[in-house]
Amino acid sequence: MRIKLIHNPTKEWTFRVRKELRNHLIAAGYKIVNKNADTTICIGGDGTILYANYKGWLEGNVLGIGSEKSFICQLRRDDWRERIEEKLSEGVIKIQMLEAKIREKCIRAINDVVVHTTDYRVVEISLDVGRVSYRFRGDGIIVSSAIGSSSYAYSAGGKKLTPEDKRIVIVPIAPYRRMFAPKIVRDGEIRIRCDRKAALIIDGIFIRNLKPRETVRIKKNGLLKFYKGVGFFG
């Protein structure tokens, strides 16, 4: 098996784990590569996986090593030695990805796409789900995959789905007078526009500010394979 290693350089412990893991894998007969990998192991936590996806670094099946606070990561920094080879021999689950399109730029998301006010004032949000249209005022809106439904969307009042669920969760952020309730949809393009400038955030990464009435189009886009054990229900 060809394995790519990615670590978070802002966390000191990842350098040690990467070195020890590399030596461990080579001794076990695995090949460490920089591209064309069968598996990508991300060392550092959930954010490392999300950032690696944003940069287009993930290849093959995905395995994460994080701390006790990690949700997506299947292994912890203090137990990977005992479990790594067993985990690499297990099956995978397929996680539904999302795609956000702004003009001609497309960005794939693992967790969620968020549109949020840039100041203390509420924005008026126009939302189209397929052929159905909604309008409400609030601080913003979250469009989440199943794996992301246990994160920001859940904290904002959305329903938590199992990681393999292929549906999409739509959750308003502090809607004025609760005029829009969280929804779960199966298919169809989702379009979001705001009456004022708003921030576009994908998987916790600030992308840019949206102009008034600029449209963000969101839809399903492919599946990402994770080794089993990912997520709250893993």
C-alpha positions as CSV (number, residue, x, y, z in Angstrom):
1,M,0.0,0.0,0.0
2,R,1.2,3.5,-0.9
3,I,0.7,6.0,1.9
4,K,1.0,9.8,2.0
5,L,1.6,11.5,5.3
6,I,0.3,15.0,6.1
7,H,0.9,16.7,9.4
8,N,-0.1,20.1,10.9
9,P,3.2,22.1,11.3
10,T,1.6,24.4,13.9
11,K,1.3,21.6,16.5
12,E,4.6,20.3,18.0
13,W,3.4,16.8,18.7
14,T,2.7,16.1,15.0
15,F,6.4,16.2,14.1
16,R,7.2,13.4,16.5
17,V,4.2,11.3,15.5
18,R,4.9,11.7,11.8
19,K,8.5,10.5,12.3
20,E,7.5,7.6,14.5
21,L,4.6,6.6,12.2
22,R,6.8,6.8,9.0
23,N,9.4,4.4,10.6
24,H,6.6,2.1,11.8
25,L,4.9,1.9,8.4
26,I,8.2,1.3,6.5
27,A,9.1,-1.5,9.0
28,A,5.7,-3.0,8.4
29,G,6.2,-3.1,4.6
30,Y,4.2,0.0,3.5
31,K,5.6,2.5,1.0
32,I,5.7,6.2,1.9
33,V,4.9,8.5,-1.1
34,N,4.2,12.1,-1.9
35,K,1.6,11.5,-4.6
36,N,-0.5,8.7,-6.2
37,A,-1.3,7.4,-2.8
38,D,-3.7,4.6,-1.9
39,T,-4.2,6.2,1.6
40,T,-3.6,9.6,3.1
41,I,-2.9,9.8,6.8
42,C,-3.5,13.3,8.3
43,I,-1.8,14.0,11.6
44,G,-3.0,16.9,13.7
45,G,-6.8,16.7,14.1
46,D,-10.0,17.3,12.2
47,G,-8.8,20.7,11.0
48,T,-5.8,19.1,9.3
49,I,-8.1,16.8,7.3
50,L,-10.4,19.8,6.3
51,Y,-7.4,21.9,5.3
52,A,-5.8,19.1,3.3
53,N,-9.1,18.6,1.4
54,Y,-9.3,22.4,0.7
55,K,-5.8,22.3,-0.7
56,G,-6.5,19.2,-2.8
57,W,-3.9,17.0,-1.0
58,L,-6.2,14.1,0.0
59,E,-5.7,10.9,-2.1
60,G,-7.3,7.5,-1.7
61,N,-8.8,6.5,1.6
62,V,-8.5,8.9,4.5
63,L,-7.2,8.2,8.0
64,G,-6.8,10.8,10.7
65,I,-4.7,10.9,13.9
66,G,-5.8,13.6,16.4
67,S,-6.4,14.4,20.0
68,E,-9.1,13.3,22.3
69,K,-11.2,16.3,21.1
70,S,-11.1,15.1,17.5
71,F,-14.4,14.0,15.9
72,I,-13.5,13.0,12.3
73,C,-10.1,11.4,13.2
74,Q,-10.3,7.6,13.8
75,L,-7.1,7.4,15.8
76,R,-5.7,9.3,18.7
77,R,-2.1,10.5,19.2
78,D,-1.8,8.3,22.2
79,D,-3.1,5.0,20.7
80,W,-2.2,4.9,17.1
81,R,0.7,2.5,17.6
82,E,-1.6,-0.3,18.8
83,R,-4.3,0.3,16.2
84,I,-2.8,1.6,13.0
85,E,-2.3,-1.7,11.1
86,E,-5.7,-3.0,12.2
87,K,-7.3,0.2,11.1
88,L,-5.6,0.1,7.7
89,S,-6.9,-3.4,7.1
90,E,-10.5,-2.4,7.9
91,G,-13.1,-1.4,5.4
92,V,-14.1,2.2,4.5
93,I,-17.3,4.2,4.6
94,K,-18.2,6.8,1.9
95,I,-18.9,10.3,3.1
96,Q,-21.0,12.6,0.9
97,M,-19.1,15.7,-0.2
98,L,-20.6,19.1,-1.0
99,E,-19.5,21.6,-3.6
100,A,-19.9,25.4,-3.3
101,K,-19.8,27.4,-6.5
102,I,-19.2,31.2,-6.6
103,R,-19.2,32.5,-10.1
104,E,-16.7,30.1,-11.8
105,K,-14.9,28.9,-8.7
106,C,-15.8,25.6,-7.2
107,I,-14.8,24.4,-3.7
108,R,-15.5,21.0,-2.2
109,A,-16.5,20.7,1.4
110,I,-16.4,17.8,3.9
111,N,-18.3,19.5,6.7
112,D,-20.2,22.6,5.7
113,V,-20.7,25.7,3.8
114,V,-21.5,28.8,5.9
115,V,-22.7,32.3,4.9
116,H,-22.5,34.7,7.8
117,T,-22.9,38.4,8.5
118,T,-19.7,40.3,8.7
119,D,-20.8,42.6,11.5
120,Y,-23.4,42.8,14.3
121,R,-26.3,43.5,11.8
122,V,-28.6,40.7,10.5
123,V,-28.7,40.0,6.8
124,E,-31.7,39.1,4.7
125,I,-31.2,35.7,3.2
126,S,-32.8,34.4,0.0
127,L,-32.7,30.7,-0.1
128,D,-33.7,28.4,-3.0
129,V,-33.9,24.7,-2.5
130,G,-34.7,23.2,-5.9
131,R,-37.8,25.0,-6.9
132,V,-38.9,26.1,-3.4
133,S,-37.9,29.6,-2.2
134,Y,-37.5,31.0,1.3
135,R,-36.6,34.4,2.7
136,F,-35.7,35.3,6.3
137,R,-33.4,37.5,8.3
138,G,-30.7,36.3,10.6
139,D,-27.0,36.1,11.3
140,G,-26.5,33.6,8.5
141,I,-27.0,30.0,7.3
142,I,-25.3,26.7,7.4
143,V,-25.5,24.0,4.7
144,S,-24.0,20.8,6.1
145,S,-23.1,17.3,5.0
146,A,-24.0,14.4,7.2
147,I,-20.5,14.2,8.7
148,G,-20.7,18.0,9.4
149,S,-24.1,17.7,10.9
150,S,-22.6,16.9,14.3
151,S,-20.5,20.1,14.3
152,Y,-21.6,23.7,13.7
153,A,-25.0,22.7,12.3
154,Y,-25.9,20.7,15.4
155,S,-24.8,23.5,17.7
156,A,-27.1,25.8,15.8
157,G,-30.1,23.5,16.3
158,G,-29.9,21.1,13.3
159,K,-30.4,17.4,13.4
160,K,-27.4,15.1,13.8
161,L,-27.2,12.5,11.0
162,T,-25.1,9.3,10.8
163,P,-21.9,9.8,8.8
164,E,-23.0,7.6,5.8
165,D,-26.3,9.5,5.4
166,K,-26.4,11.2,1.9
167,R,-28.8,13.9,2.9
168,I,-28.0,17.6,3.4
169,V,-28.8,19.7,6.5
170,I,-29.8,23.3,6.2
171,V,-29.7,25.3,9.4
172,P,-30.3,29.1,10.0
173,I,-28.1,31.0,12.4
174,A,-30.2,33.0,14.8
175,P,-33.1,33.6,12.5
176,Y,-35.2,36.6,13.4
177,R,-38.3,35.5,15.3
178,R,-37.4,31.9,14.3
179,M,-39.0,32.5,10.9
180,F,-37.0,29.7,9.3
181,A,-36.6,26.2,10.8
182,P,-33.8,23.7,10.1
183,K,-34.4,21.4,7.2
184,I,-33.1,18.2,5.8
185,V,-33.1,17.7,2.0
186,R,-32.1,14.8,-0.2
187,D,-31.4,16.3,-3.6
188,G,-31.4,19.5,-5.6
189,E,-29.3,22.6,-6.0
190,I,-29.3,25.1,-3.0
191,R,-28.8,28.8,-3.8
192,I,-28.1,31.4,-1.2
193,R,-28.1,35.2,-1.6
194,C,-27.8,38.0,1.0
195,D,-29.0,41.6,0.7
196,R,-25.7,42.9,2.2
197,K,-22.0,41.9,2.2
198,A,-21.5,38.5,3.9
199,A,-18.7,36.1,4.6
200,L,-18.3,32.8,2.9
201,I,-16.7,30.1,5.1
202,I,-16.1,26.5,4.0
203,D,-15.1,23.9,6.4
204,G,-14.1,26.6,8.9
205,I,-11.9,28.3,6.3
206,F,-12.7,31.9,5.3
207,I,-12.9,32.1,1.6
208,R,-13.9,35.7,0.9
209,N,-16.6,38.2,1.4
210,L,-19.6,38.0,-0.9
211,K,-21.1,41.0,-2.6
212,P,-24.7,41.9,-2.0
213,R,-27.0,39.6,-4.0
214,E,-24.0,37.4,-5.1
215,T,-25.2,33.8,-5.4
216,V,-23.6,30.8,-3.8
217,R,-24.7,27.5,-5.4
218,I,-24.3,24.3,-3.3
219,K,-24.9,20.7,-4.4
220,K,-23.6,17.2,-3.7
221,N,-20.3,16.4,-5.3
222,G,-18.8,12.9,-5.0
223,L,-17.9,10.7,-2.1
224,L,-14.8,10.7,0.1
225,K,-13.7,7.4,1.5
226,F,-12.7,7.2,5.2
227,Y,-11.5,4.2,7.1
228,K,-14.2,3.1,9.6
229,G,-14.4,4.8,13.0
230,V,-15.0,8.3,11.7
231,G,-17.6,10.4,13.4
232,F,-19.8,10.2,16.5
233,F,-21.5,7.0,15.2
234,G,-18.4,5.4,13.8
